[in-house]
Amino acid sequence: MFKASEIKRLIEESIPGSVAVILDEAQDGEHFEGEVMSPTFTGISLVKQHQAVYAALGPRMGREIHALALKTYTPEGWAKAGKESR
């Protein structure tokens, strides 16, 4: 059973300047929802942003982490969405 806090840690350690909000709404340790903001996402496609998050999780995706419904943001998009920085 994987923990949302561990996903958050892995992402924030791997993606410079990132803020990750991860939820385990199903409380099953396998299906998660996440929002990730990073300045490194500026100027890159949504697909590349998602690929960066999945790369941070490595082989855990599809194994310990069965699913991650993901939204990614640049700092500007994060602010427009009214998100907190921490």
Buried (B, 14 or more C-beta within 10 A) or exposed (E): EBEBEBBBEBBBEBBEEBBBBBBBEEEEBBBBBBBBBBBBBEEBEEEEBBEBBBEBBEEBBEEBBBEBEBBBBBBEBBEEEEBEEE
